[in-house]
Amino acid sequence: MKPRTELTAREVDELITSLAQRLGDTTVPSLPQVAIKIIGLVGNPDSTIKQFAEVISGDQALTGRLLRMANSAAFAQRKSVTSIERAMVLLGLERLKALALGFHLSKAAAGDDAATGFRSMWTQSLYRGCLAMNVAEKIKKSVSGEAFVVGFMSDAGVPTMPALVGEDYPGDPAIASHPTKLHAHERGTYQCTHVDVMMALSRIWKLPERLTKPMGNHHTRPSGCNVKDDLSLLNAIAYFVGNLPLTPNGKVENVTTSSRDAERLFVLKPAELQELLAKSGKDFEAFRTLFGDLVDPSTSIDQILQDANEQIEDEDTVQEAGEATTVQAGGMSLAISKSVNGHVTIEVSEAGEKLVSEHVGPETPDDTLRTTLLIDSATPEEFKSVREVITKLAA
């Protein structure tokens, strides 16, 4: 059986079709009618809070949790919120879309797995969803509901992977907790990845393109972001939040690279990113009530924010030692210079125009390095030269 990296585009499509049939026949439950109606409303730009209220009112489980959330300390209401209409006014239409759809999709995807080893993943995913929503709200509020769902559900295929590829998946905990490493490991080891599984689930549930494309591309580095194009913006947000490294308990592990991406894709300065991380932490705490049976109750959002802020602040203190070493690879010019913590900074240019700046280390997988540095077409000799310089300067 060929690993995912060796499959052609046609074989990948056949793989996802096969996964959808297999999962639809056995593992994954169909969505309830209320969820199908919510998907229809999410796909309709003219849908109103009143329409959502009519649909959600028929769902006792979702209604109860939304009311409980609205009455939590996070919303600080002087009087008890007793109607779903009032709860919806507090949330706003976009957040209502996000939570209503996220509630049903995550419930269908998780099954009983949340209690058997995947609480950490869902905890991370909820934080990613909150961050995606806040990035979108800052740039283009009309897509913030979809952004939350994309950030929250992009890794929803992970709990199904052991049943498909073996119970030892993913193996090394250091790989499992790092999204970029995990995806590279899956591509080189198994026939399918968690992204393929999520694409199969999307077909089963007939999700709209505005959700499926960004989720399918959340490990594909975008060359840029056109904020006037909703799909381009959602793709960029999906990549940004989907590749934020988190430890198993939800702690942000390395925000320096993510900070650079925030500036490149969304023109967000480190201080603005800090603000969004903090705001996302508050939303995480507020939303925890709604997704209580998925997330790890022991996760400390304060630790997430503390580590994130410290590392973003450190970015201003990075000093490059000496002149950069320039390497040509895949038609690109790579200016590689020493950074901090055993990493290097690489500025990628083409025909004299600077394209991206990345912060990488010797541990970065080959597949990820080629994609991140835009050198997929580099020859083995060229790539070897890049590796040698990175290893030398990072020592």
N, C-alpha and C positions, 0 to 999 in steps of 0.2 A: 504493500500500500504506500503510495507516494506521499511525502510530506506536503503541507500546504504550499510551500515555496515553489514546488515543481508543477503545480496544477496550472493549466491554461485557463483563460477567461471562460471558455465554454465549460470546462470541467468544474470550475467554481460554481457556475450557475446551476449545473446539474447536481452538484453537491448540496447546495442550499435547497433545491427542490426536493431532493431525497431526504434531507434533514426535516423539512417542513412536513413531509408525509409521515415520516417515522415518529416525530414528536406529536403531531396532531392525532395520530392513531393510538398513542400509548401514554405519553408523559404529561403533556401540557393540556390543561382544561381550556375549553372554549370560554370566551368572555361572556359575562351575563348581558342581558339585553340593555340594562342601564348603562353599561360601559360602552356598548356599541352606539347607543344614542349620544353619549358624551363625545365619542370620537367624531360622530357626525357634526356635533355642535362646534368642536374644536376646529374642524376643517371648514367651517362656515364663518367668514370674517364678519358677517352681520349678526351673529348670534348674540343674545342679550343675557343679562343676569337673570331675568325673569324666566327665560327658557331653561337655563341651567337649574334654577330653583325648582321648576316643575319636574325635571328629570331626577334630580338628586333627592327630592322629597320622598320619592318612591323607594329609596335605598336606605333602610333603617340603619345599617352598619355605618355607612359613610356619613349620614346625617348626624348620628350620635357622636361620632369622632370629631366632626367639624364643630359641633356645639361645645364639646369638651375643650377643644383647642381654643375656641373663641373666648371661653371663660377662664383660660389659664392666665397665669401671672404675666405672660408675654404680651397680652393685649390690654391688661390693666383697666378693665371696664368697671365703672362704679356700680352699674346695675347688671344683673345676670342677663346673659344673652340666651333667650329662650326660643327664638325662631331662626330657621335656616336662612330666611331672607336677611335678617339682621347680621348674621354671621358672614353672609356673602358680601354685604356692604363693607364690613370691616376688612375683609380680605381683598376685595377688588376683583374684577372680572378675570384678569390674566392669571392671578394667583389661584383663583378658583378653578380655572381650566387645569392648571398645573397639578393641583392637589387631587382633584377629582379623577383625572386620568391616571396620574401616577399611583394613586391608591389601588385602582383595579388592575393595572398592568403589573405592578410589583407583586400583588397578591397572586395573580395567575402564574407569574414567572417563578416565584419563590416556592410555592407549594408548601411542603413540610420541611424544606431544606434550611429555612431560617434558623431552626432549632438544632441543626446538625452540622454546624461548622461554618455557616456563611453569614452570620450576624456582622462580622467585621467588614465583609464586603459591602453589605447593604448600608452599614453605617457610613462607610466611605462614600458610597454612591449618593446617599442623601445629602452629604455635605457638598459633593460635586454638583448635585442638582441645584442646591441653594446658591452656590457660587455662580453657576451658569445663569440662573435667573437674575441675579444682581448685576452681572456684567451686561446682560441684555437690557435690564431696566435703565442702566446708565447710558446706553447707546441708542436703543430703539425699543421702547417699552412694549410695543405691540407684538413682539415675538418672545417676550419673557416667559409666557406660559409654556410654549413649545420648548424654549431653552431649558427650563427645569426638567421636563420630561426626557429630553435628549441626554442631559447630564446625569439624571437619576437612573435611566434605564440602559445606557450604553453597555454596561458590564453585566446586564441581567442574564446573559448566556453562561456566565461562569458557573453557577450552581449545577447546570446540566452537564458540564464537561466531564466529570468523573464517570458518569453513566455511559458516555460516548467513547472516551479514550482510555479509561482505566482509573481505578480507585486511588492510584498513587498520584494523580494529577493534583497540583502542578509540580509536586516534588519539593524543591528547595524553597523554604519560606521567604528567603531574600528575593526570589524571583516572583513569588506570589504577591508580594507587597509592592512591587514596582511595576506600574502599568506598561511601560515601554519594554522592559525586560520580559515580562510575562507574554506579551504579544509576539515578540521575536522568538521566544522559546516555543510557543505554540506553533508558529509558522514553520520552524525548523524541525519539529519533533512529531507533530500530529497531522492528520489529514485535514482536520478542521480547527478553527479557532473559536473563541467565545464570540467574536464578531459575526462569524458565519451562523452561529446558533441564534444570535439575536436577529439576524436577517431572516432566518427561517421562522422565528416567532412572529416577526413583523408580517410575514406573508400569511401565517395562520390567522392573525388577528386583523389583517387588512388595514394596517396603519397607513396614514397618508405619507406622501413623499417628503413632506417638510420634516417629518420625524425620522423616517427610515434612512434617507441619504446621509444626514449628519451622523446618525448612530453608526452607520456602515463605514463612514470615513473618519471616525474619531481617533484613529491611529495614523491617519495620513496627513502629513504636514502640509498645510495650505501655503501657497506662495504669497498670499496676501489676503486682505479682507475688504470686500466692497460693502460698506454698511447700508448702501441703498438697495442691495439685493438681499432679501431675507434668507435665501438658501446659503449664500456665501457667508453671511454673518453667523448663521446657525452652525455651519461647517467649522468656522474658525473657533466659535465658542466650544463646540464639542471637542475639538482637538485640544484646546487650552485646558479645559477642566479635566478632560479624560486622561491627560498625561501628567497631571500634578501628582508627584510621588508622595504617597502616604504610607506610614508604617501600619502594621496590623491593627493597632489601637486607634488609628485615625490621625496620628500626628503628622504634620507636614514635614517631609524629610529634606527636600532641597528646593527652595523657592527661587534660587538665583536664576536658573534657566527659565522657569515659569515667568519671572519678572521681566526677563528680556522678551519673551513671547508676548506678554501683555502690552509692552510698549510697541513692539513691531506690528501686532495685529490690530490693537485697539487704541494706540497712542495713550496708554495709561502709564503714568509715572509710578515709581515704587510707593510713594505716599498714597496715591489713589488706590493702588492694589491693596495696600494695608487696610484702607477704609472698607473696601469691598469684602476682604476676608473677615473683618470684624462683623460687618453687617450680616454676612452669610452665617457666621457663628450664632448670631441672635436668631436668625430664621431657623437654623438647624434645631435650636432648643425649642422654638415654638412649634415646629413641625414634628418633633419627636413624638408628641402625643398621638398624632395621626398614624404614624408608622411604628408604634411601640412594639409590635410583635415581630418586627424585622431588625431593628437596630439594637446595638449592644448598650445596655443601660449603664455600663461602667465607663463608657467613653467620656473623657473630659474635653469639652470644647475649648476650655481655657488653655489647655496644653497645646492644642492645635494652633491657636492664635499666637501664643507666646513664641513658639518655635518659628512660625511663619514670619512674624514681625522681626525677630532677631536676624533671620537670614536675609530678609529684604534689606534691613538696615546695613548688613555687612556688605551689600553690593556696592555701596558708595566707597568702601575702603579697599576694594580690589585694586591692586597695583600690578601692572604687567612688568615683568623683569626683562629688560633688554629689548632688542629689536625683534620683530616677528620673523619667523622663518616661513618663506613662501614656497608652496608646493602646488604644482599643476596636476589636476586630476579631473577626468570626465568633462573637460572643457571649462572647468572652473578654476579660479585662482584662490587658493586657501592661504590666508595669512595667519599662521599659528603662533601664539605667544603664551608664555607661562602665566597661570592664574594662581588661585589659592586652593587649598585642600586637595592637592594632588590632581588638579584639573587644568585644562588649557582653554583659552578663548580662541575661537576660530572665526575670522571674518571671511565670508564667501563672496567673491566678486566674479562678474562675467563681463568681458569686454570693457573693463574699467569701471563698471557700475556695481556698487556694493548691494548685495541682495539680502544677506542675513548675517547675524552674528550669533554664534552658539557657544555654550559653556559645556564641555564634555570631558570625559576622563577615559583612561585606558580600559575600564570595565565596560564601556559602552559597546553593545553587540554590533557586529559587522553590518547586519541588515539595517539596524537603526542608524548607524553612522552614515551609511550610504544615503539613506533617505533624508536624514536631517541636514546633511551637508550638500544635498542636491547633486550627488556624484554617483547616481545609480549606473551610469554608463562608463565609469572608470575601469580601466584595465586592471587585471590582478597586480601588475607591477606598480601602477600608479597608486592603487589602494594600499599596497604594502608600504610604499614610501610615506603615505599619510599616517599610517599606523606607527611607523618607526619614529616619526617626529613627535607625535602625540605622546608616545611612551617615554621618549627622551626628555621632553620638556615638563611632563607631569611628575617625573621622578623627584 
